[in-house]
Amino acid sequence: MAFLLTVDSLISPQVEDPIISQFLNDAKAFVTSSHDAIERSAPHIYLSALPFADQNLLVYQDFAPHCTGLVQVDHFGINHHAASTVMTLSGHSGAVRSVSYSRDGKLLASGSDDGTVRIWNMQTGEEAQPRLRSGDGRIISVDFAPNNLWVASGTEFSTVCLWNVGLSRTKYRRLNGHSGQVDSLAFSRDSSRLVSASKDKTVCIWNANTGERLAVLIGRAAAANGVAFTPDGEIAGTVSNDNTIRLWNTKTGEDMHKCPVYRADSKVDFSPYGEMIAGSTGGQVVLCECKTGKKITFLDCGTNINSVRFSPDGQALVAAHGNGVRLWTLSSSPDGLEESPSLNLGGHLGSFHCAAFSPDRLHIASAGDDGTIRILSAGSGRSAVQCMPSHNQAVNTVAVSQDGEIVVSSSEDGSVWVWNARTGDAALPTLAWHAGDRFSVSVSSDGRLLASTLEDCTVRLWDVRSGAAVGVPMRNHTDWVRALSFSNDGCWLASASHDKTVRIWDVATQQELAVGPMSCQSRPNTVKFSPDAGLVAAGDNSGRIYLWRTASGQQTHKPLHACNKTVWSIAFSPDGMRMVSGGEHHAARIWDVDAGHCILVLPGHTNRVRSVSWSFNGHVIGTGSDDTILRLWDAVSGAPLATLHGHTKEVTSAAFTYNGQFIISGSGDTTTRMWDVQAACQLSSARRSDPVAALAVATLKGGWLVGSSGELILWVPAEYREHLVLTPCALIIERVGVVIGLGDAGLYGGLSWASCWRD
């Protein structure tokens, strides 16, 4: 970090030239936002840090024109790197639970599941002191004393530790008295007292100088999750599992006010002048008057909140929740408190546990599951980044129309979306007919009709273009309908239900054919027609695959034993002679339909195969797994053709477009992706020394895309890592995306990295 220190020393009132001053400030932002890459590998100043830099920075504008053969970065639904993220602090080996700034803003304390308290230099992003470890388990809460000398930590095993970080050799004192996990801590403004809240249903007040316990606030019906002092130290506020926010007299222990809320589930904080207290309730921040306990207003966050803090000037509020950091600016009006539109700042990989303002209010420190601390810009005047429309929960099924123009996806959030397959835009408003997550969809080959299941065990048809219901519900099932499939000509619809039956319906009349119902030994999870609709197949939870003749409803032969447990997906070859299945085994299987036996096994996945698909030209099979990977196989020989990385959770569904150019996958990570099949196969066969091919098959480890030999190919900023889109992914449908592309000059890397610089 020597360069950063040099830049810091130059940024001073003596630098009068505004352009030079701006350049130096931009240089600091560039280095601090990408210091993980720069410290690890100098070439990645150019190969990684520069492409991801904010293009408005003078550093970028001066250096980028001299470079070629770098990745190109595009993004949607998320701020540009360094527009919101100023710095990422890495070092903890477990989730970071709490952060707190020193009063002068020069240091930051963090507590983690790795059992350490760490003190960070906020100019360099490096650890300012040796790591603090008391041996009392996970660190749940930390607070920096206003005197800048002490840091308090609350531990998993009931101990409060008071660390003197002002000494050359840090010392600490144990404050014993709690008998449960210490979830929250706060110093008084004069640093003389410390208050702690524990799962043992007590709140203790301590003399910070001597460690003596001064008072115990009792009378709790439930554990206190959060605690804070008013600025004058005379009142303590608590939020508890008994669904109350309470105010206590710290001298007498009197319970002064009680503010009932729907659910109290986070920390609390007082406004700087002590007139308000903030806590959370069921996905909302609630603001209450301190004098009366009266509720002032609610600020909607939409998801469970883990912490809430006022800004030092009281004009803003920040909340950490499961998916990010929410920032509100607050203003007063004759009618009460007004809420301006909130900003949702970038994300950790996993949940956010805590967020806190810097003393100058310019930055927010956030702590997350990924073991990092993100320093975010809290500057005013920025507009909220609008996320793209998408599912909010796992994608269950995907389907594509025969002309390849539309993609249909259903989700556990109870919605169905119809997408433009060229652009990824929503072709129609969300078709949310469902109240729950247990349903499936299928689209007819001409793309005109959609079939979906409903929670009342019925099946319904819909007009894709208008979203209007077609005909009447199909009602004969008596349990959850797990899977649907149209015949290729669109005349019939097959449904598989947990009532252990498969039924075939006439699409024109919505009446069941007389050949059914067809019975399975266990609950079926998948159903498919053969290409000529002469057969219908289903796979169930017993590991069996059944084949019936649609003309008679009779089985062609005894069930195929695919695995010992669930068969999740099946697909026919275009000629109907073969079939591929995926289930609890880590391999897919190819079957001879007439003979009824397995002819090929497709190994390679490291977890169950959740989805299978056969291209309409018959050449390629796609398999998606709980290992997050989509694989392509030669349908004749079973040879592996490509391994597609990108999803971060299980691949739940896969479908080829009719021209075979693309395969579409849905995932538990809420995204739908479209992959270029030919490009994927070409990249997989390319030499690994080719940087383009190496990037396409790279894996993300520790923030780096690394090659098969462990070589560093590209560093990725923390806020982008779960949203990456890499070639051969041609399209992604999600709320947030970061697209990594290549320019006409290709990509320089490895030993030839210096060729990226041109005079």
N, C-alpha and C positions, 0 to 999 in steps of 0.2 A: 504493500500500500504506500510505497514511498512517493509515487507520482501523485497520489491523492493528497498526501501531506504537503507536497510542494504546491499543489494547486490551492489548498486551503490557506497556506501562508501568503499566497499572492492576492487572494481575495480580501482586500482591505480598503479602507478609505483612501490610501495612497494611489490606488488604481483609478485615475480620474476619467480615462478614456472609456466612454460607455460601451463601445464595441468590444474592447479588450476585456472589460469587466464582465460583459455578457458571455463572451467566449469562455472565460475562466469558470463562471458559474455553470455554464453548460458542460464544460469538461468535468467538473465535479459531479454533476448529475449523471453523466455518461459513465464515469468510473464507478461511482457508488452503486448504480443500478445494475451493473454487470460485473461487479468485482469477483464473483464466483468464477466466471469464465476467465477473466484476466489473470487472476492469481494462479489458476491451475495451468494455463497454457497460453503463452504470449501470442502465438499465431491466431488465437481465437479473438483477439482484439479486432481483427479484420474479418475472420471467417464467421464469427458468431455475434459478438457485441455490436458491431457496426450495422449488420442487417436488422437487428432487433431494436436499434436505437430510435428514439423519437426523431422523425425527419425534420422537425422544426428546430432542432438543436444546431447551433453554428458548427459544432464539431462534426456532425453528420454532413452538413452542407459543404464543409471544407474538404472532408476526406472521401466521401462516397464517390465523387466523380473520378477519383484516381483508381477505383477498384472495379474489377470485373470478375465474372465467374463466381459470384456469391449467391446464396439463396435469396429468394424474394419472399417477403412476408406480407400477407394480407390478413385482416382480422375483422370480425363482426361481432357485435354484442358485448364487446369488452374494450376498455380503454387501451390506447397504445402503451406499450411497455415504457415505463418511466413517466407517463402522463399521470398515472395514479401510484405506481410503485416506485419509490425513490431508492430503496435499498432492501435487500433480503439478508437477514442474519441467519447463518447456518452453523450448526454445531451440536445442538441437542440430538440425542438418539431416541427420544420419545416425544410424545405429544407435548406441546407447550401449553400449560394451563392458565398462566397468568403473566402479565407484564405491568411494569410501573416505572415511570420516568422519575429521575431526580428533579428537584425543584428548579435547578438551573438548566435542565434539559441536556446536559452533557453526557449523562449516563442513563442506561436503561437496565432494570433488573428483570429477569425472567425465571420462572419456575416450571419444571418439567417432570413428566413421568419417569425420566431417567434418574430421578433422585437428586438432581443438582439445581442450585441457584447460580445463574451466570450474570455477570455485570458486563455490559457492552459499552464501548466507546462510540458515541453517536456521530462522531466526525469521520471515523475510519471504518466503522462496522466490525471491528475486531473486538475480541474479549479483552477487557481492561484489567482483569485480575484473574488469578487462578480460580478454578471452579470451586464453589462452596457446596460441601456435602456433609450432612449431619448424620446420615445413616438411618433416618426415620421414615423411609419409604418415599413414595411419590410426593412431589411438591405440588400442592393444590392451589396455593394462593401466595402472592407476594405483595409487599407495599414498601415504597421508598419513603423514608421520613423526610419531612420538609427541611430538616437541617442538613440534608445530603450526606449524613454520616452513617445512618443505620438503615438496614434492610430487614424487614420481618418476613418470615416464611411460615406458612401453615402446612402441615404434613398429613399424609395419609394415616399415620399412626398417632394422631392426637397431640403432637408436640407443636408448640410455637417456638421458633428459633429467632433470636434477635442478633443480627450480624453487624459488627462494627467494620464497615468497609472503608472508613477514613484512615485506618491504620495501615502501615506498610505490610504487616502480617495480620490478616483478617482473623478476628476472634468472634466467638458467638456465645450467647447465653441461652439455655433451654428454659422455657417457661412452661411448667407442668401444671395441669389442672383440668384440662379437657379429657374426656374418655372416648372421644370419637373424632373422626376426620375433621380437620379444620378447613372449612370451605372459603372463609373470607376474613380479611384483615384490613385495618385502616388505622393510620396514625392521626392524632389530633394535629391541628395546624401548628401548634407550638412544639410539637414532637415530644411532649412530656408524657403522653399516654398512648396506649395502643388498645384497640378493641378487636376481639376475635369472635367469630361465630362458628359453631361446631354442630356436627350431626348428633351430638349427645344432648341436643335441645337446650344448650346454654349459650349465653353470650357473656364473655368475660372482659373486664376492663383492667388493664395492667399499667403499673408505673414503668415507663420505658427506661428510666434511669437505673432503677433498682431491680426490676423484674417482679416486684411485689404485685399480687393480685389485689386490686382495690375494690372490685365489686363483681357480683355475678347477677345478671339479669335472668330471672326465672319466670315461671308461669307459662312456659311455652307448651303448646299442644303438639308441636311438631318441630323438626329440625330447622334451624335458621340457615338459609342458603347464602344470605348476604348481609353485610353490616357496613355502616358508615357514620362518621361524625359530622355534625353541623360545623360550619366554620368557627364558631365560638366554642365548640367542644362541649356545650351544655346538653345537647340532645344526641342520642344515637338512634339511627333508623335501621330497622331489620325487615327482611322479607323472609317468609317462612312457608313450610309445606302445609300449614293450616290455612293457606290462602288469605293471608293478611299481610299488609305492610303496617308496621307498628313504629311509634315514636316513643322513646324512653328518656326520662330525666336521668342523666348520668351521675348525678350526685345522690339522688334519693332512690333510684331504681324504680320510680313510679312509671307505670304504663300510661302514657299521656293520651295518645290517640290510636285508634285502630281503623285502618282503611280496608274493608273487605274487597277482594278482587276475585275474578273467576278462577284464576290459578296463578300462584306466585312461584316462579321457577328460575329466578336469576339473582344477580347481585343488585345492590341499590346504590344510589349516589345522590348527594345533595347538590343543589345549585350553589355557585360560589358565594352568594350572599345569604344562603340559608332559607330562602322563601319557598323553595319547592324540593320535593323528593321524587326521584324517578325509580321505578321498578318495572318488572315485566309480568304480564298475565296472558297466557294462552296465545302467544304470537303477537302481542301488542305491548308497547311501552305505555305505562300509566304514569301520569304526573299528578301529584297531590300537593295541596297546601300544607306547609309544616305546622302552621298555627292551629289549624282546625282538623287536619286529616281529610279534608274534602277533596274529591277528585276534580281535577281541572280539565284534563283531556286525555285521549288515547291516540297513540301514534302506531299505525298498522305496519307490521313487519312481515306478516304472512307465514312465519315459521318460528319454532321455539327459539327463545333468546337466551344466550348464556351470560351476557354482561351488558351493562348500560352505564355510560359516563357522560357527564356534562363537560363542555369545553371550559377552559379557564375563565372566559369572559361571560359564560352563561348563555351565549347566543346560539349554541349548537349542541347537539346530542348525538352520540354515537352508540350503536348497539352491535354486538357480535352475535351472529346466529349460525345455524347449521350450514348455510350456503354462502355466507359472506359478511360484509360489514355494511351496515346501513347508517347513513349520515343525514341528519335533519338540521336545518337552520330554523330557529324559533324567533318569533316577533310577537309583540303585544298589540292588542287592539282594544277598543272600548268594550267589545263583547267577550274578551278573554284572549287566550293564547292562540296564535295562528301558526299553522304548520305549512312551511314551504315544501315544494316537491322534494322528495328525498333522493339521495344518490346511493346506488348500490355499488360499492367498490370491489375490486378484483378479489380472487379467491385463492385460498390454500387448497392443497389436495386433501380433502376431508373437511371436517367441521372446524369452525372458528370458535375458540373458547373465550377469548377476551380481546378487547380493544380499548385503547387509552389515548387521549390527546397528549401531545407534547405541550410543555408550559407556554410556548409561543403560539400555540394553536395551528401551526403550519403543517403539522404532521400527525398521523395516527399510527400507533404501533398495534399490530394485530398478531395474535398467537393462534396456532392451529395444530391439527392432528399430524401434519407432515413434519413436525419437529423444527419448523422455521418460524422466524418472526419477520413479518413484512412491515416496512415503514412506508406508509401510504401518504400521498399528498392530500391535505384537507383544504387546499386553497379554494376560495369562493370563486364564483363566476363560471365554473365548469358545468356543462350540462350533463344530465344523466345519459348514459349510453343505453339505447333501447335494444333489448334482446330480441332476437328473431322469434317468430311464433314457432312453437314446438311442443312436444310432450314434456310433461313434468316428471314422469316416472318411467319405469322400464317399458320398452317397446316389446309387445308380445308377438305380433305378427306383421309381416309385410307382404304385399302383393303388388303385381304390376300388370297393367293392361296390355293386350296383344300388340297394339300399335306403339307401345313404349312411351306414351305421352304422359301417363299418370302413374303415380305410386300411391298406394293406400297403406296406412299404418295404423295399428291400434295399440293402446297402451294401458298399463295398470292404473293410470290416472282416470280411466273411464272415458277416454276420448278416442275418436277416429279422425284422422286427418287425410285429406286428399291433396297430393302435391304435384306440382309441375315437375316432371322428371328431368327437364333440361336445366331449370334454374334453381330448383329446390324451394321455390315460393309456394305458399299455400294456394292451391287452385280454387279452393272453396273455404269458407269459414269452417272452423272445427265442427264436426258432426258429433256432438256430445249427447248421445241419447241414453247413456248408461249411468247408473248410480254407483256401480261398483267396479271391481277390477277383474272379475271372472268372466271374460267374454272373448270371442274370437271373431275374425272377419275373413271374408273371401271376396274377391272381385271377379266378375265374369270376364271371359277372354276379350270381349269387345269393349270392356271398360265402362259399360253403361249401368250395370247393376252391382250393388254391394249387398252381401248377406252378412248379418251380424246376429250374435246371440244376445239374449237379454237375461236379466237375473231371475225372471219368473219361469225360466227353462224353455222359453219360446225362441223361435228363429224368425227374423224379420228381413224383408227385402227393402232396399232403398234405391232411389234414383241418384246416381253419383253426381250428375250435373246440378240437380236442384236440391238434393238433400231430402226430398219428400219420400214418405213411406209409400211402398208399392204393395197393393193387395192387403191380405190379412195375415196376422201372425200364424205361424205353424206351431201347433201346441202339444203334440203327443208325447214328448219327452217328460220324464218325471224327476229329473235331476239336472244339474249343471251341464250345459252343452259345451263340450271342451274344444271341438274342432269342426270346421266346415270346409267344403270343397265343391266348386262348380265343375260340371263336366265340360270338356273342351268346346262343345257346341252350345253351352249355356242353357240347355234344356232341363237339366237335372241339377239338384243340389243334394249332397250327402252331408249328414250331420252325425257326429259321434258324441255320446253323452256319458256322464258318470252313472247313468242308470244301466250301464253295461250293454247298451244297444246302439246300433247304427241304423239310420233310417234314410230313405231316398225320397226326395220331394220333386213333384212336377213344378217347375218354376212358373209356368204360365198360370196354373190354378192354385198353387200353394197347397196342394193336397198330397198326402203320402201315397207312394206307389204300393200296390197290393203285395209286392214281394217281401216287404219287411214286416216287423223289424228283424234285424240280424243280430245275433247275440254274441257277446264276448265273455270270456271267463272272468276277466277283471275290467276295470275302468279304462276305456280307450282314451288316448290322448291325441291321436292323429288319424286322419282319414284322407284318402285320395282315390280319384277315378283313374283307370287306365286311359291312355290317349283316345282309344275308340269307344270308351265308356262301357266296354263289355264286362269289365271287372271293377269292383270297388274293394279297396284294401284298407285295413285299420290295424294300428298297433296299440297294445294295452299295457297296463301296469304289471302284468305277469311276465313280460318279455316276449309275448307271442305276437305274430303277425297273421292276420286272417285275410283270406281272399274269397270273395263271393262273386258268383255270376249275377249280373244285374237283371238278367231276364228271368231268373228263377229264384234268386236269393239263396241258392245252395253253395256250399263251400266247394272249391275246386279240389282241394286235398286237405289233409290235416294241417293245423296251424304251424307256421315256421317258428322255430325256437331261436329268436335273435339274441337274447341275453337273459340273464337271471332276474332282471328287474325291468324297469320301465322302457318301453319303446317310445321315443319322443317325436320322431319324424320319419316319414317315408316319402319316396318319390319314384315314379316310373321313368324308364327310358322312353324316348320318343316312339320307338317301335312296339313298346309294351312287352317286350320279351324279358326285360330285366327290371330289377327294382333295387334301390339303395335304401338302407335304414340306418338310423342313428339312435343310440340309447345310452344306458348307464355305463356300458363299456367305453373305453377310450378310443375305440376304433369303429369306423363305419363298415357296413357289410353290403356286398353286392350279391343279389339272389337271381337265380334262374327261375322265372315265374312258372313255367310249365313243369319243370322237374321238382321245384320246391326245395332246392338246397342252395347253400352258400357257395359262390364260385370265386369270390375275391374278398380279401380283408384290406381295409385302408387304415393302417396304423399311423401314429404320429402325434395325435392330440394327447395332452396330459390330464384331461378331465373328460367328463361325459360329453358325448356328441349330442347337442341339443337340436340341431337343424341340418337338413340335407336338401339338396336341389340338383336336378339334372338338366343340363342345357338342352335347348330345343333342337340343336343340330346334333345332339347325341355324343359330342366329343368330350365334354368336361362335366365333372361332378364337383359341387361345392359342399363343404361341411363346416358347420360352425359349432363351437364348443364353449363350455364353461371356462376353458382356459383363456378366453377372450380372443382367440385366433380364428380366422376364416382361412380354410385351406382349399386349394384347387387341385384336382386329380385328373389324370388321363382316364377316361371312362372305360377304355378297352383294356389297357395294361395295368391300371391301378397305380401307375407311376406318379409321384408328386410333381405338380407343375408350379405351384406358387404358394407362399405363406404370407398372408395379409395381416399386418399388424396395424392397430389403430384404435380399436375398441378397448375400453378400460374395464369392462365387465362382460359377462357371458353373452355370446352371440345366440340370440333366441330364435331367429328366423332368417331364412335366406331364400331368394328367388332370382332366377335368371330373367333378363329381358328376352323377348321372343327372338330377336336377331342374334342373341348370344354375345353381344358386345360388352354387356355389363352384367354384374351380379350385385344384387341389392341385399343388404343385411340390416337387421334390427337388433338392438342390444339392450341389456339391462342398464347401460350407461345413459339411456334416454335418447340416443341418437340413431338415425338411419343413415347408412352410407351406401354410395354407389361406387363400385370398383370397376376399372377398365381391365377386362380379362386379358386381352392381348398384351397390354403394357405390363401387367403383373407377371405374365409368363416370360416375357422378354427380359425383365429385370432379374427374375430369379435365375435365369440361365446365364446372365452376364457375369463377368469376372468380378470377384469381390474387391479387386484393386481399383475398379471403376468407381469413383466417388458417387456418381449418380445411383448406381446399383447398391452400393453400400448404404447410402442414405435410405433407400426404399425399404431395406430389410433390417435397418438398425433397430435396436431395442433401447428403451429409455431407462437409464440407471443413474441414480443420484443427480438427476437434472441434466444428464448428457445423453445424447443419442450416440450409442457406441456400436462399432462393427463387430463381426463375428470373432475377431481376435482381440477384442477389447480396446481397439483404437478409438480415440475421441473424434467423432465426426462433426457434431454440432451441439453447442450448449443452448439450452432452452430456458428462458426466464420462468421463474416458479409459477407465475400466474397463468402461463400459457400451456403448461405441461399436460393438463388433462383435456385440452381442447385441440390438440394437434391434428392437422390433416396433411398427410404426406402422399406423394405419388406412390402407387397408382390409384389412390382414392380420387375419383373425379368429381365427387359431390358429397357434401355432408349436410344433413338436415338436423340442426340442433339450435339451441338458444344462443350459444356462443361458439365461435370457431376461430382457429388460427391456421391459415393455409400457408404451407411452406411449398413454394414453387421454384422453378429454375428458369433462368434467363436464356437468351440465345447462345451465350458463351458457355453454357454447361455449368460445371461445378468444379472448382479447384479444391484440393485437399491433400492430406497425406504429405508425402515428401515434396509435392509440387505446389504446396500452399502459397509460396512466395510469388508464384506467377499471377496471383490475384491483383498484385500492385502494378500499375502502369503509370509511367511518367506523363 
